[in-house]
Amino acid sequence: MRTHTGHARDSHRTVPYDGAVTSTASSTDTRQGQAPLDQRPSWQQRLRRFGYQGQPRSDARDVRDRLVPPYTEPSPRLWAALGVPHPLAGRLVRWSGWIGPLLVTLLAGVLRFWNLGNPRAVIFDETYYAKDAWALVHRGFELNWDKNANDLVLSSGGNVTLPADAAYVVHPPVGKYVIGLGELMFGFDPFGWRFMTAVLGTLSVLLLCRIGRRLFRSTFLGCLAGALMAVDGLHFVMSRTALLDGVLMFFVLAAFGCLLVDRDRARARLAAALPLDEDGRARPDRHTAETARLGWRPWRWAAGLMLGLAIGTKWNGLYILAAFCLMAVLWDVGSRRVAGARHPYTAVLKRDTGLAFLATVPVALVTYVLSWTGWILSATDGSGGYYRNWAATGGKGGSWAFLPDWLRSLWHYEHQVYEFHVGLSSPHTYQSNPWSWLVLGRPVSYFYESPAPGKDGCPADAGEKCAREVLALGTPLLWWVACFAVLYVLWRWFFRRDWRAGAIACGIAAGYLPWFMYQERTIFFFYAVVFLPFLCLAVAMLLGAIIGPPRSSDTRRVAGATAAGVLVLLITWNFIYFWPLYTGTAIPIDDWRARMWLDTWV
């Protein structure tokens, strides 16, 4: 099977000026004006003895293939070996872009929805978000529940009376509205409050398959990235728990996908505007590249909406917004440079930046404010949302009195939340430093019980008590391979100028690096689920490089595919091995101890 591997080149057949048909390899970001091989500096000629080939000639290719590279397809030899007729093979290739991702998504959905209501308990921070979500969808703001509310909810099947007093909460409402939607559909119980996180967790696998396919121009590598996330323990647990970080991850991934589609659409429009030579090939053109307008770009507006929903779920979406906006601008610069612009930064500043800003930052800000509509519309007599009456009581007067009361009250609330977050340092048993996240230094135990033999699934012949745990632990082999994949991605971005590696690195950095500014805060490993999809893309890129480029020899490809296949099977086995710890399945205590590979996991 042909895959678009770690190399940033696609195989094309092009017609040079002399009319001969040759097979060349092209990069989506090859520099303009590269000198022919025999005119290169002597140091480049000397490097050839070590295997350096340099960039291919760019003056003999259609620039449209560089702006929008085609997708790789399985080799005809594969279909012939399988006995698939040529017409059917063509249809399978066309359909594979959706059939493959949907099959991977089906697997992920079955895993995530199986026995979703187990454990039938309020686990970890579900004690906050499940009840806040129920209050939001009924009152429009969070309420202050009694300490015994969890037991009452579980024993009564969710038939409880809503409290009267508003509660002070420190996270925006979007993620809790999402959780509450599941509760409205299926009831105020564990299945109901976990339903929507399972839906978004499953859909995120589909998104990653499609994103990986578009990023690598390979259906195989896209499906591989999605399959890796489908068998990751952290993603699995977060998809089956009513916490906010899985919701945040979905919106971040959706925003990235929207920007990726926008990149392709904008480059296609730019390619269509370029002039053609006498052979019908599009040529780089400075005037067109620097003056072409690319329209309103609706996918960029959709990205702004997704980023607004991300910020409306948790505030660390702000870092994602800043990083993705910078990435999108650099993508525009690269597009205009490839199209022939001599001053691409100036061209982007004049033609693209204004609409890009309008489509992201204001849209995200408006979306965030609208997410507070329930709180804004609540009563101002003290019976509404927390701090809703602040402007009319403690906030009277001042230089900002001309602003609406709801806006001043909301700003005060947000300021108080900010003060809480920056000062949060209460020690917690399962807190961890971000330095340890990639190596799984300290996972988080969401639920633990020690049932006696013959009870709650513990085998009657266990001899001693069993362990029943839900542990937010990434699939160890996947995360440890990801450590090397991150290094590989950074190498490809820095030394090979591979834009795909840069995009993956941007996603990881935006979700990961900001936490290093808050190492004294109480933070947890499960925050890493936000950049997990980009780790899976990095591993898929590394595995593609192991398999080898399409132009490699059959021996090289077979050896690479075998090594990559063995690694994927080991990761899958690792997920199966830790399955009891992800699902709260009772196992003998010795089996539980055997799965505590590191002392810090206990």
C-alpha positions as CSV (number, residue, x, y, z in Angstrom):
1,M,0.0,0.0,0.0
2,R,1.3,3.4,-0.9
3,T,1.4,5.9,1.9
4,H,2.5,9.5,2.1
5,T,5.3,9.0,4.5
6,G,7.6,11.2,6.5
7,H,8.9,12.9,3.4
8,A,7.2,16.1,2.5
9,R,7.0,15.1,-1.2
10,D,4.3,13.7,-3.5
11,S,5.1,11.7,-6.6
12,H,4.0,13.3,-9.8
13,R,4.5,12.8,-13.5
14,T,5.4,16.0,-15.1
15,V,6.4,17.1,-18.6
16,P,9.6,19.2,-18.7
17,Y,10.2,21.7,-21.4
18,D,12.0,19.1,-23.6
19,G,8.8,17.0,-23.8
20,A,10.2,14.0,-22.0
21,V,8.1,12.3,-19.3
22,T,9.8,11.9,-16.1
23,S,8.9,11.0,-12.5
24,T,9.8,13.7,-10.0
25,A,9.1,14.4,-6.3
26,S,7.8,17.7,-5.2
27,S,7.4,19.4,-1.8
28,T,4.4,21.5,-1.0
29,D,6.7,24.3,0.2
30,T,9.7,24.1,-2.1
31,R,11.5,27.4,-2.4
32,Q,11.2,29.4,-5.6
33,G,14.1,30.0,-7.9
34,Q,16.2,27.0,-6.9
35,A,19.2,26.7,-9.2
36,P,19.6,23.7,-11.5
37,L,21.8,20.9,-10.0
38,D,24.9,21.6,-12.1
39,Q,24.7,25.3,-11.1
40,R,24.5,24.7,-7.3
41,P,27.3,25.9,-5.1
42,S,30.2,23.5,-4.7
43,W,29.3,22.7,-1.1
44,Q,26.0,21.2,-2.4
45,Q,27.9,19.3,-5.1
46,R,30.2,17.8,-2.4
47,L,27.3,16.8,-0.3
48,R,26.0,14.5,-3.1
49,R,28.6,11.9,-2.1
50,F,26.8,11.6,1.2
51,G,23.4,11.2,-0.4
52,Y,22.3,14.8,-0.5
53,Q,20.1,15.5,-3.6
54,G,18.8,19.0,-2.7
55,Q,15.5,20.4,-3.9
56,P,14.1,19.4,-7.3
57,R,13.9,21.9,-10.1
58,S,10.8,24.0,-9.7
59,D,10.7,25.7,-13.1
60,A,9.5,22.5,-14.9
61,R,6.5,21.8,-12.7
62,D,2.9,23.0,-12.5
63,V,2.8,25.2,-9.4
64,R,-0.8,24.1,-8.8
65,D,0.6,20.7,-7.8
66,R,2.7,22.5,-5.2
67,L,-0.1,24.6,-3.9
68,V,-2.6,21.8,-3.7
69,P,-0.8,18.4,-3.9
70,P,-2.8,15.4,-4.9
71,Y,-3.7,12.5,-2.5
72,T,-1.6,9.4,-2.7
73,E,-3.3,6.2,-3.9
74,P,-2.6,2.5,-3.4
75,S,-0.3,1.0,-5.9
76,P,-2.0,-0.8,-8.8
77,R,0.1,-3.8,-7.9
78,L,-1.9,-4.1,-4.6
79,W,-5.2,-4.3,-6.4
80,A,-3.8,-6.8,-8.9
81,A,-2.5,-8.9,-6.1
82,L,-5.9,-8.9,-4.4
83,G,-7.6,-9.6,-7.7
84,V,-9.7,-6.5,-7.6
85,P,-10.9,-5.3,-11.1
86,H,-9.7,-1.9,-12.2
87,P,-13.2,-0.2,-12.1
88,L,-13.9,-1.5,-8.6
89,A,-10.5,-0.4,-7.5
90,G,-11.2,3.1,-8.7
91,R,-14.4,3.3,-6.7
92,L,-12.7,1.9,-3.6
93,V,-10.0,4.5,-3.8
94,R,-12.7,7.3,-4.1
95,W,-14.7,5.9,-1.3
96,S,-11.8,5.1,1.0
97,G,-11.5,8.7,2.1
98,W,-14.8,8.2,4.1
99,I,-15.1,4.4,4.4
100,G,-11.7,4.1,6.3
101,P,-12.4,6.9,8.8
102,L,-15.9,5.7,9.4
103,L,-14.8,2.2,10.2
104,V,-12.2,3.4,12.6
105,T,-14.8,5.7,14.2
106,L,-17.2,2.8,14.5
107,L,-14.6,0.8,16.5
108,A,-13.9,3.8,18.7
109,G,-17.7,4.3,19.3
110,V,-18.3,0.7,20.2
111,L,-15.4,0.9,22.7
112,R,-16.6,4.1,24.3
113,F,-20.3,3.4,24.6
114,W,-19.9,-0.2,25.8
115,N,-21.2,-0.2,29.4
116,L,-20.9,3.6,29.6
117,G,-22.9,3.9,32.8
118,N,-20.3,1.8,34.7
119,P,-19.1,2.6,37.3
120,R,-22.5,3.7,38.6
121,A,-21.0,6.4,40.7
122,V,-20.0,10.1,40.6
123,I,-16.3,9.7,39.8
124,F,-13.7,12.4,40.4
125,D,-14.7,15.9,39.1
126,E,-18.0,14.6,37.9
127,T,-19.1,15.7,41.3
128,Y,-18.9,19.3,40.0
129,Y,-19.7,19.2,36.3
130,A,-22.6,16.7,36.2
131,K,-24.6,18.8,38.7
132,D,-23.5,22.1,37.3
133,A,-24.7,20.9,33.8
134,W,-28.1,19.9,35.2
135,A,-28.5,23.3,36.8
136,L,-27.4,25.1,33.7
137,V,-29.9,23.4,31.3
138,H,-32.7,24.1,33.8
139,R,-31.8,27.5,35.4
140,G,-29.2,29.0,33.1
141,F,-26.6,29.2,35.8
142,E,-24.9,26.9,38.3
143,L,-26.4,26.2,41.8
144,N,-25.0,25.4,45.2
145,W,-25.8,21.7,45.9
146,D,-25.8,20.0,49.3
147,K,-22.9,17.8,50.3
148,N,-25.1,14.6,50.1
149,A,-26.4,15.5,46.7
150,N,-24.4,12.8,44.9
151,D,-25.9,10.0,46.9
152,L,-29.4,11.5,46.5
153,V,-29.0,11.7,42.7
154,L,-27.9,8.1,42.4
155,S,-30.5,6.7,44.8
156,S,-33.4,8.6,43.3
157,G,-32.5,8.1,39.7
158,G,-31.9,11.8,39.2
159,N,-35.3,12.9,40.6
160,V,-34.0,15.7,42.8
161,T,-35.1,19.2,43.5
162,L,-32.9,22.0,42.3
163,P,-31.2,24.1,45.0
164,A,-32.1,27.8,45.3
165,D,-28.8,29.5,45.7
166,A,-26.3,30.3,42.9
167,A,-22.9,28.8,43.1
168,Y,-19.5,30.3,42.5
169,V,-17.8,28.3,39.7
170,V,-14.5,28.9,38.0
171,H,-15.0,27.5,34.4
172,P,-17.1,29.0,31.6
173,P,-20.4,27.2,30.8
174,V,-20.0,25.7,27.3
175,G,-18.6,22.3,28.3
176,K,-21.3,22.0,31.0
177,Y,-24.0,22.8,28.5
178,V,-22.7,20.0,26.4
179,I,-22.8,17.6,29.3
180,G,-26.3,18.8,30.2
181,L,-27.5,18.1,26.7
182,G,-26.9,14.4,27.4
183,E,-28.6,14.6,30.7
184,L,-31.7,16.2,29.1
185,M,-31.9,13.3,26.6
186,F,-31.1,10.3,28.9
187,G,-31.6,11.5,32.5
188,F,-29.7,12.8,35.4
189,D,-27.6,9.6,35.9
190,P,-24.1,8.4,35.0
191,F,-25.0,7.4,31.5
192,G,-26.8,10.7,30.9
193,W,-24.0,12.9,32.0
194,R,-21.3,10.8,30.2
195,F,-23.2,10.5,26.9
196,M,-22.1,13.7,25.2
197,T,-18.5,13.3,26.2
198,A,-18.6,9.8,24.6
199,V,-20.2,11.3,21.5
200,L,-17.6,14.0,21.1
201,G,-14.8,11.5,21.9
202,T,-16.0,9.3,19.1
203,L,-16.4,12.1,16.7
204,S,-13.0,13.4,17.5
205,V,-11.6,10.1,16.2
206,L,-13.4,10.7,12.9
207,L,-12.1,14.3,12.8
208,L,-8.6,13.1,13.4
209,C,-8.8,10.5,10.6
210,R,-10.0,13.1,8.1
211,I,-7.5,15.7,9.4
212,G,-4.6,13.3,9.1
213,R,-5.7,12.3,5.6
214,R,-5.7,15.9,4.5
215,L,-2.5,16.8,6.3
216,F,-0.5,13.8,5.0
217,R,-2.4,13.4,1.7
218,S,-2.8,9.7,2.7
219,T,-6.0,7.9,3.8
220,F,-3.9,5.2,5.4
221,L,-1.9,7.6,7.6
222,G,-5.0,9.5,8.5
223,C,-6.8,6.4,9.6
224,L,-3.7,5.3,11.4
225,A,-3.6,8.5,13.5
226,G,-7.3,8.1,14.3
227,A,-6.9,4.4,15.2
228,L,-4.0,5.3,17.6
229,M,-6.2,7.8,19.4
230,A,-9.0,5.2,19.5
231,V,-6.8,2.9,21.5
232,D,-5.3,5.5,23.8
233,G,-6.2,5.0,27.4
234,L,-6.4,8.7,28.3
235,H,-8.7,9.6,25.4
236,F,-10.8,6.5,26.2
237,V,-11.2,7.4,29.9
238,M,-11.9,11.1,29.1
239,S,-14.5,10.1,26.6
240,R,-16.3,8.1,29.3
241,T,-16.2,10.7,32.0
242,A,-18.1,14.0,32.4
243,L,-15.2,16.3,32.6
244,L,-14.5,19.4,30.5
245,D,-11.1,18.6,29.0
246,G,-12.5,16.1,26.5
247,V,-15.0,18.7,25.3
248,L,-12.2,21.3,25.0
249,M,-10.1,18.8,23.0
250,F,-12.9,18.3,20.5
251,F,-13.4,22.0,19.8
252,V,-9.6,22.5,19.5
253,L,-9.3,19.7,17.0
254,A,-12.4,20.9,15.1
255,A,-10.8,24.4,14.9
256,F,-7.6,22.9,13.6
257,G,-9.5,20.9,10.9
258,C,-11.4,24.0,9.8
259,L,-8.1,25.9,9.4
260,L,-6.6,23.0,7.4
261,V,-9.6,23.0,5.0
262,D,-9.3,26.8,4.7
263,R,-5.7,26.4,3.8
264,D,-6.4,24.0,1.0
265,R,-9.4,26.1,-0.3
266,A,-7.3,29.3,-0.2
267,R,-4.4,27.7,-2.0
268,A,-6.7,26.2,-4.6
269,R,-8.2,29.6,-5.3
270,L,-4.8,31.2,-5.5
271,A,-3.7,28.4,-7.9
272,A,-6.7,29.0,-10.1
273,A,-5.8,32.7,-10.4
274,L,-2.3,32.1,-11.7
275,P,-1.6,32.5,-15.4
276,L,-0.9,29.5,-17.6
277,D,2.0,29.1,-20.0
278,E,1.8,27.8,-23.6
279,D,1.8,24.2,-22.3
280,G,-1.2,24.8,-20.0
281,R,0.9,24.8,-16.8
282,A,0.3,27.4,-14.1
283,R,3.4,29.5,-13.5
284,P,4.4,31.5,-10.4
285,D,3.3,35.1,-10.9
286,R,4.4,37.9,-8.6
287,H,1.5,40.3,-9.4
288,T,-1.2,37.6,-8.9
289,A,0.5,36.2,-5.7
290,E,0.7,39.7,-4.1
291,T,-2.7,41.1,-5.1
292,A,-5.1,38.2,-5.3
293,R,-8.0,38.4,-2.8
294,L,-9.1,35.1,-1.4
295,G,-12.6,36.0,-0.3
296,W,-14.4,35.7,3.0
297,R,-13.1,32.1,3.6
298,P,-16.0,30.6,5.6
299,W,-13.9,27.8,7.0
300,R,-11.8,30.4,8.8
301,W,-15.0,31.8,10.4
302,A,-16.0,28.3,11.4
303,A,-12.6,28.0,13.1
304,G,-13.3,31.2,15.0
305,L,-16.6,29.7,16.2
306,M,-14.9,26.5,17.3
307,L,-12.1,28.5,19.1
308,G,-14.8,30.6,20.9
309,L,-16.5,27.4,22.1
310,A,-13.1,26.1,23.2
311,I,-12.5,29.2,25.3
312,G,-16.1,29.0,26.6
313,T,-15.2,25.5,27.9
314,K,-11.9,26.3,29.6
315,W,-9.8,29.4,29.5
316,N,-6.6,27.7,28.2
317,G,-8.4,27.8,24.8
318,L,-7.0,31.4,24.7
319,Y,-3.5,30.0,24.1
320,I,-4.8,27.8,21.4
321,L,-6.5,30.8,19.7
322,A,-3.2,32.8,19.7
323,A,-1.1,29.8,18.4
324,F,-3.6,28.9,15.7
325,C,-4.0,32.5,14.4
326,L,-0.2,32.7,14.1
327,M,0.0,29.4,12.3
328,A,-2.8,30.4,9.9
329,V,-0.9,33.7,9.0
330,L,2.3,31.7,8.3
331,W,0.3,29.4,6.1
332,D,-0.9,32.3,4.1
333,V,2.7,33.6,3.8
334,G,3.8,30.3,2.5
335,S,1.0,30.1,0.0
336,R,1.7,33.5,-1.5
337,R,5.5,32.7,-1.6
338,V,4.9,29.5,-3.5
339,A,2.6,31.4,-5.9
340,G,5.4,33.8,-6.7
341,A,5.2,36.7,-4.2
342,R,8.5,38.4,-3.6
343,H,7.2,40.1,-0.5
344,P,4.7,37.5,0.9
345,Y,4.6,39.0,4.4
346,T,3.6,42.4,3.0
347,A,1.0,40.8,0.7
348,V,-0.5,38.9,3.6
349,L,-0.6,42.0,5.8
350,K,-2.5,43.9,3.0
351,R,-4.8,41.2,1.7
352,D,-5.4,38.6,4.4
353,T,-4.7,39.7,7.9
354,G,-7.7,42.0,8.4
355,L,-10.3,39.4,7.5
356,A,-8.3,36.7,9.2
357,F,-8.4,38.7,12.5
358,L,-12.1,39.5,12.0
359,A,-13.0,35.8,11.4
360,T,-11.2,34.5,14.5
361,V,-10.7,36.9,17.4
362,P,-14.0,38.9,17.3
363,V,-15.9,35.7,16.4
364,A,-14.4,33.8,19.3
365,L,-15.0,36.7,21.7
366,V,-18.7,37.0,20.7
367,T,-19.1,33.3,20.9
368,Y,-17.7,33.3,24.4
369,V,-19.9,36.1,25.6
370,L,-23.0,34.5,24.1
371,S,-22.2,31.3,26.0
372,W,-23.0,33.3,29.2
373,T,-26.6,34.1,27.9
374,G,-28.3,32.1,30.7
375,W,-26.3,33.9,33.4
376,I,-26.9,37.3,31.7
377,L,-30.6,36.8,31.4
378,S,-30.9,35.7,35.0
379,A,-32.5,37.8,37.7
380,T,-30.6,40.8,39.1
381,D,-32.4,40.8,42.5
382,G,-29.9,38.4,44.1
383,S,-31.8,35.3,43.0
384,G,-29.9,35.0,39.7
385,G,-26.4,33.9,38.8
386,Y,-23.5,34.4,41.1
387,Y,-22.3,38.0,41.0
388,R,-25.1,38.8,38.5
389,N,-26.2,41.8,40.7
390,W,-22.7,43.0,41.5
391,A,-22.9,46.1,39.3
392,A,-26.1,47.2,41.1
393,T,-24.7,46.6,44.5
394,G,-20.9,46.5,45.3
395,G,-19.9,47.8,41.8
396,K,-21.9,51.0,41.8
397,G,-20.2,54.1,40.3
398,G,-16.7,54.2,39.0
399,S,-15.3,55.2,35.6
400,W,-16.9,52.3,33.8
401,A,-20.5,53.0,35.0
402,F,-21.6,53.9,31.5
403,L,-21.3,50.2,30.5
404,P,-24.3,47.9,30.9
405,D,-24.7,46.4,34.3
406,W,-24.5,42.8,33.0
407,L,-21.2,43.5,31.2
408,R,-19.6,45.0,34.3
409,S,-20.9,42.2,36.5
410,L,-19.6,39.6,34.1
411,W,-16.2,41.4,33.9
412,H,-16.0,41.4,37.7
413,Y,-16.9,37.7,37.8
414,E,-14.2,36.9,35.3
415,H,-11.6,38.9,37.2
416,Q,-12.4,36.9,40.4
417,V,-12.1,33.7,38.5
418,Y,-8.7,34.8,37.1
419,E,-7.5,35.5,40.7
420,F,-8.6,32.1,41.7
421,H,-6.8,30.3,38.9
422,V,-3.5,32.1,39.3
423,G,-3.5,31.5,43.0
424,L,-4.6,27.9,43.0
425,S,-2.0,25.9,44.9
426,S,-3.9,23.5,47.2
427,P,-2.0,20.2,47.2
428,H,-3.7,17.2,45.7
429,T,-2.7,13.6,45.8
430,Y,-2.7,13.2,42.0
431,Q,-1.4,16.6,40.9
432,S,1.6,16.4,38.6
433,N,4.2,18.6,36.9
434,P,4.0,19.0,33.2
435,W,7.5,17.8,32.8
436,S,6.3,14.3,33.6
437,W,3.2,14.2,31.3
438,L,4.7,12.8,28.2
439,V,6.3,9.9,30.1
440,L,3.1,9.3,32.1
441,G,4.8,10.2,35.4
442,R,1.6,10.6,37.4
443,P,-1.8,9.5,36.1
444,V,-5.0,10.4,37.9
445,S,-7.2,7.8,39.7
446,Y,-10.8,8.8,39.1
447,F,-12.4,5.9,41.0
448,Y,-11.2,3.1,43.2
449,E,-12.9,0.3,45.2
450,S,-11.7,-2.9,46.8
451,P,-14.6,-5.4,46.4
452,A,-14.5,-8.7,48.3
453,P,-14.4,-12.0,46.4
454,G,-17.8,-12.7,44.9
455,K,-19.0,-9.1,44.9
456,D,-19.1,-6.4,42.3
457,G,-17.4,-8.5,39.7
458,C,-14.6,-9.8,41.9
459,P,-14.0,-13.5,41.1
460,A,-15.1,-15.8,44.0
461,D,-11.8,-17.6,43.9
462,A,-9.7,-14.4,44.1
463,G,-8.5,-15.3,47.5
464,E,-8.3,-11.7,48.7
465,K,-9.9,-8.4,47.8
466,C,-9.9,-7.2,44.2
467,A,-9.1,-3.8,42.8
468,R,-11.6,-1.9,40.8
469,E,-10.2,1.4,39.3
470,V,-10.7,4.0,36.6
471,L,-7.3,5.4,35.9
472,A,-6.7,8.3,33.6
473,L,-3.6,6.8,32.1
474,G,-2.5,7.0,28.4
475,T,-1.6,3.8,26.7
476,P,2.0,3.6,27.8
477,L,3.7,2.4,24.6
478,L,1.8,5.0,22.5
479,W,3.0,7.8,24.8
480,W,6.5,6.6,25.0
481,V,6.7,6.3,21.2
482,A,5.2,9.8,21.0
483,C,8.2,11.1,22.9
484,F,10.4,10.1,19.9
485,A,7.8,11.2,17.5
486,V,7.8,14.7,18.9
487,L,11.6,14.9,18.4
488,Y,11.2,13.6,14.8
489,V,8.5,16.2,14.1
490,L,10.7,19.0,15.5
491,W,13.6,17.8,13.4
492,R,11.5,17.7,10.2
493,W,10.1,21.2,10.9
494,F,13.4,22.8,11.8
495,F,15.8,21.1,9.4
496,R,13.5,20.1,6.5
497,R,11.0,23.0,6.7
498,D,8.1,20.5,6.5
499,W,4.9,22.6,7.1
500,R,3.0,19.5,8.3
501,A,5.5,18.9,11.0
502,G,5.2,22.6,12.0
503,A,1.5,22.3,12.2
504,I,1.7,19.3,14.4
505,A,4.3,20.9,16.6
506,C,2.1,24.0,16.9
507,G,-0.9,21.9,18.1
508,I,1.3,20.2,20.7
509,A,3.0,23.4,21.9
510,A,-0.3,25.3,22.2
511,G,-1.8,22.7,24.4
512,Y,1.3,21.8,26.4
513,L,3.8,24.6,26.8
514,P,1.5,27.1,28.6
515,W,1.3,24.8,31.6
516,F,5.0,25.3,32.3
517,M,4.2,28.8,33.3
518,Y,2.0,27.4,36.1
519,Q,4.2,24.7,37.6
520,E,3.4,25.8,41.1
521,R,-0.3,25.5,40.5
522,T,-2.4,22.4,41.2
523,I,-2.5,20.8,37.7
524,F,-3.1,17.3,36.5
525,F,-2.0,15.0,33.7
526,F,-5.4,14.6,32.1
527,Y,-5.1,18.2,30.9
528,A,-2.8,16.7,28.2
529,V,-5.8,15.2,26.4
530,V,-6.1,18.6,24.6
531,F,-2.9,18.0,22.6
532,L,-3.2,14.2,22.4
533,P,-4.6,14.3,18.8
534,F,-1.4,16.0,17.7
535,L,0.7,13.4,19.4
536,C,-1.1,10.8,17.5
537,L,-0.5,12.7,14.2
538,A,3.2,12.9,15.2
539,V,3.3,9.1,15.8
540,A,1.6,8.5,12.4
541,M,4.1,10.7,10.7
542,L,7.0,8.8,12.4
543,L,5.4,5.5,11.4
544,G,5.1,6.7,7.8
545,A,8.8,7.5,7.8
546,I,9.5,4.0,9.1
547,I,7.5,2.5,6.3
548,G,9.4,4.5,3.8
549,P,8.5,6.7,0.8
550,P,6.7,5.2,-2.2
551,R,9.9,5.4,-4.3
552,S,11.7,3.0,-2.0
553,S,12.6,-0.5,-2.9
554,D,10.2,-3.3,-2.2
555,T,12.6,-4.7,0.4
556,R,12.8,-1.4,2.2
557,R,9.0,-1.0,2.2
558,V,8.3,-4.5,3.4
559,A,10.8,-4.1,6.2
560,G,9.5,-0.7,7.2
561,A,5.8,-1.9,7.0
562,T,6.7,-4.9,9.2
563,A,8.4,-2.8,11.8
564,A,5.6,-0.2,11.9
565,G,2.9,-3.0,12.0
566,V,4.6,-4.7,14.9
567,L,4.7,-1.4,16.8
568,V,1.0,-0.7,16.2
569,L,0.1,-4.2,17.3
570,L,2.1,-3.7,20.5
571,I,0.3,-0.4,21.2
572,T,-3.0,-2.1,20.7
573,W,-2.1,-5.0,22.9
574,N,-1.0,-2.5,25.6
575,F,-4.4,-0.8,25.5
576,I,-6.1,-4.2,25.9
577,Y,-3.8,-5.1,28.8
578,F,-4.8,-2.0,30.7
579,W,-8.4,-2.2,29.7
580,P,-9.5,-3.2,33.3
581,L,-7.9,0.0,34.7
582,Y,-9.8,2.1,32.1
583,T,-13.2,0.6,32.7
584,G,-13.4,0.0,36.4
585,T,-13.4,-3.8,35.9
586,A,-12.7,-5.8,39.1
587,I,-9.4,-7.8,38.9
588,P,-7.4,-9.7,41.5
589,I,-5.1,-7.4,43.5
590,D,-2.0,-9.2,42.1
591,D,-3.2,-8.5,38.6
592,W,-3.7,-4.8,39.5
593,R,-0.2,-4.6,41.0
594,A,1.3,-6.2,37.8
595,R,-0.1,-3.2,35.9
596,M,1.5,-0.6,38.1
597,W,4.6,-0.4,36.0
598,L,5.9,2.7,37.7
599,D,5.8,3.4,41.4
600,T,4.3,6.8,40.8
601,W,1.1,5.2,39.3
602,V,0.0,4.0,42.7
